[in-house]
Amino acid sequence: MVAQGISSLLQQLGYTQIRIFTNGEEVLKACHAKAPAMVFLDIYMPEGDGISTLRKLRASGYAMPVIMLSMTADKKYIDTSMEAGANAYLHKSCDANEISRAITAVEQQKKYISDAVNYVNTSTVKVSINSEYYLKEALTKREVEILTLYCDGLSTEEIARKLFLSSATVDTHKKKIMQKFGVSTLSKLVAVAIKNYFV
């Protein structure tokens, strides 16, 4: 049912060569016969769940974009999917517009996580294409808020006024965020956050 729905949305976006498989083993056999341009994998599939199928694809040397589909926003599944080599993680409630955004992102060698997933809960996901940046400690909700404002071009003083905090408090948050990213300057933090799709 879900596969048919995703297929219909892809057709709305102009994709015509779409094949549907009911389990992981079928996906692997089809890829061995002819590698597709892109693969959508359901986290929950019989005869090889989506994540184990993804691992097998990557182990076999397939580098095509893989977009994971799931009804769960559980951080462990998102983290595991990304670490296994997924390019995007979509909630099954996604529409054609979000699928289009995800495809555009992966085609630009970026990662994409569904709007329906709580972003703060996924802040430890490895999203750097070159695996250089990996947040071993999750950003707090406040840190995500402050990082976003820095990326929007606001100064420490402007952020403090906007969030009704002292400049010293904002600066402390900034230093903690920089430590988590492993960078030493604000300009580098902003560049890395934007490039690697943290904001």
C-alpha positions as CSV (number, residue, x, y, z in Angstrom):
1,M,0.0,0.0,0.0
2,V,2.8,2.4,1.0
3,A,4.9,1.4,-2.0
4,Q,2.0,2.1,-4.3
5,G,1.5,5.5,-2.7
6,I,5.2,6.5,-3.1
7,S,5.1,5.2,-6.6
8,S,2.1,7.4,-7.4
9,L,3.9,10.5,-5.9
10,L,7.0,9.8,-7.9
11,Q,4.9,9.6,-11.1
12,Q,3.4,13.0,-10.2
13,L,7.0,14.3,-10.2
14,G,7.5,12.9,-13.7
15,Y,9.3,9.6,-12.9
16,T,8.1,6.8,-15.1
17,Q,10.5,3.9,-14.7
18,I,9.5,2.7,-11.3
19,R,9.7,-0.9,-10.0
20,I,8.2,-2.1,-6.7
21,F,9.5,-5.0,-4.7
22,T,8.0,-6.5,-1.6
23,N,11.1,-7.5,0.4
24,G,14.8,-6.9,0.8
25,E,16.0,-10.0,-1.1
26,E,14.0,-8.9,-4.2
27,V,15.6,-5.5,-4.0
28,L,19.1,-7.0,-3.9
29,K,18.5,-9.3,-6.8
30,A,17.0,-6.5,-8.9
31,C,20.0,-4.3,-8.2
32,H,22.4,-7.1,-9.1
33,A,20.6,-7.5,-12.4
34,K,20.5,-3.8,-13.2
35,A,21.6,-1.0,-10.8
36,P,18.8,1.7,-10.5
37,A,19.4,5.4,-10.4
38,M,17.9,5.6,-6.9
39,V,16.4,3.3,-4.3
40,F,13.6,3.8,-1.8
41,L,13.7,1.3,1.1
42,D,11.1,0.7,3.8
43,I,12.7,0.4,7.3
44,Y,10.3,-2.5,7.9
45,M,10.4,-5.1,5.1
46,P,10.2,-8.9,5.2
47,E,13.2,-11.1,4.2
48,G,15.7,-8.4,5.0
49,D,14.6,-5.1,6.6
50,G,15.5,-1.8,5.0
51,I,18.6,-1.1,7.0
52,S,20.2,-4.6,6.5
53,T,19.3,-4.3,2.8
54,L,21.0,-0.9,2.7
55,R,24.1,-2.3,4.4
56,K,24.3,-5.2,1.8
57,L,23.9,-2.7,-1.1
58,R,26.8,-0.6,0.3
59,A,28.9,-3.6,1.0
60,S,28.4,-4.7,-2.6
61,G,29.7,-1.4,-3.8
62,Y,26.5,0.3,-4.9
63,A,26.7,4.0,-4.5
64,M,23.3,5.1,-5.8
65,P,21.2,7.4,-3.6
66,V,19.1,5.5,-1.1
67,I,16.1,7.1,0.6
68,M,14.7,5.4,3.7
69,L,11.0,5.4,4.5
70,S,9.5,4.8,7.9
71,M,6.5,5.6,10.1
72,T,8.9,6.1,13.0
73,A,10.8,9.2,14.0
74,D,12.9,7.2,16.5
75,K,16.4,8.7,16.6
76,K,18.1,5.3,16.7
77,Y,16.6,4.3,13.4
78,I,17.6,7.6,11.8
79,D,21.1,7.4,13.2
80,T,21.5,3.8,12.1
81,S,20.2,4.5,8.6
82,M,22.5,7.4,8.1
83,E,25.5,5.6,9.4
84,A,24.7,2.6,7.1
85,G,24.9,4.9,4.1
86,A,21.4,6.3,3.6
87,N,21.1,9.6,1.8
88,A,17.7,10.7,3.1
89,Y,15.2,9.6,5.7
90,L,11.5,10.3,4.9
91,H,8.4,9.8,7.1
92,K,5.7,7.9,5.3
93,S,3.4,10.9,5.6
94,C,5.5,12.8,3.1
95,D,4.0,14.4,0.1
96,A,5.2,14.9,-3.5
97,N,6.8,18.2,-2.6
98,E,8.9,16.7,0.2
99,I,10.0,13.8,-2.0
100,S,11.1,16.3,-4.6
101,R,13.1,18.2,-1.9
102,A,14.7,15.0,-0.7
103,I,15.6,14.0,-4.3
104,T,17.0,17.4,-5.0
105,A,19.1,17.3,-1.8
106,V,20.6,13.9,-2.5
107,E,21.3,14.9,-6.1
108,Q,23.3,17.8,-4.7
109,Q,25.2,15.4,-2.5
110,K,23.4,16.6,0.7
111,K,21.5,14.6,3.3
112,Y,17.8,15.1,3.9
113,I,15.7,14.3,7.0
114,S,11.9,14.5,6.8
115,D,10.1,17.6,8.0
116,A,7.9,15.2,10.1
117,V,10.9,14.1,12.2
118,N,11.7,16.1,15.3
119,Y,15.0,17.8,14.2
120,V,16.4,18.2,17.7
121,N,16.1,14.4,18.3
122,T,18.2,13.7,15.2
123,S,21.0,16.1,15.9
124,T,23.6,13.4,16.3
125,V,23.0,12.0,12.8
126,K,26.2,11.8,10.7
127,V,25.2,14.2,7.9
128,S,28.6,15.2,6.5
129,I,29.1,13.7,3.0
130,N,32.8,13.3,3.7
131,S,32.1,12.0,7.3
132,E,34.3,14.7,8.7
133,Y,31.6,16.0,11.1
134,Y,29.8,13.7,13.4
135,L,28.1,15.1,16.5
136,K,28.8,12.6,19.3
137,E,26.8,14.7,21.7
138,A,23.3,15.9,20.7
139,L,22.6,19.6,20.4
140,T,20.0,20.8,22.9
141,K,16.9,22.6,21.7
142,R,18.4,25.9,22.8
143,E,21.6,25.2,20.9
144,V,19.7,24.4,17.7
145,E,17.8,27.6,18.1
146,I,21.0,29.7,18.6
147,L,22.9,27.9,15.8
148,T,20.0,28.7,13.4
149,L,20.1,32.3,14.4
150,Y,23.9,32.5,13.9
151,C,23.4,30.9,10.4
152,D,20.8,33.6,9.7
153,G,23.5,36.2,10.2
154,L,22.6,37.5,13.6
155,S,25.3,38.6,16.1
156,T,25.6,37.4,19.7
157,E,24.1,40.6,20.9
158,E,21.1,40.4,18.5
159,I,20.5,36.7,19.5
160,A,20.6,37.7,23.1
161,R,17.9,40.4,22.6
162,K,15.8,38.1,20.5
163,L,15.8,35.2,23.0
164,F,15.8,37.4,26.1
165,L,19.1,36.1,27.2
166,S,22.4,37.8,28.3
167,S,25.2,38.0,25.7
168,A,27.4,36.0,28.1
169,T,24.8,33.1,28.1
170,V,24.6,33.1,24.3
171,D,28.3,33.2,24.1
172,T,28.5,30.2,26.4
173,H,26.1,28.3,24.2
174,K,28.1,29.2,21.2
175,K,31.3,27.8,22.7
176,K,29.5,24.5,23.5
177,I,28.1,24.2,20.0
178,M,31.6,24.9,18.5
179,Q,33.0,22.2,20.8
180,K,30.4,19.7,19.6
181,F,31.3,20.5,15.9
182,G,35.0,20.5,16.6
183,V,35.5,24.0,15.1
184,S,37.3,27.0,16.5
185,T,35.7,30.0,14.8
186,L,32.1,31.1,14.4
187,S,32.5,31.5,10.6
188,K,33.7,27.9,10.3
189,L,30.7,26.8,12.5
190,V,28.2,28.5,10.3
191,A,29.8,27.2,7.1
192,V,29.9,23.6,8.4
193,A,26.3,23.8,9.7
194,I,24.9,25.1,6.4
195,K,27.0,22.8,4.2
196,N,26.1,19.7,6.1
197,Y,22.4,20.5,6.4
198,F,22.2,21.0,10.2
199,V,20.0,24.0,9.7
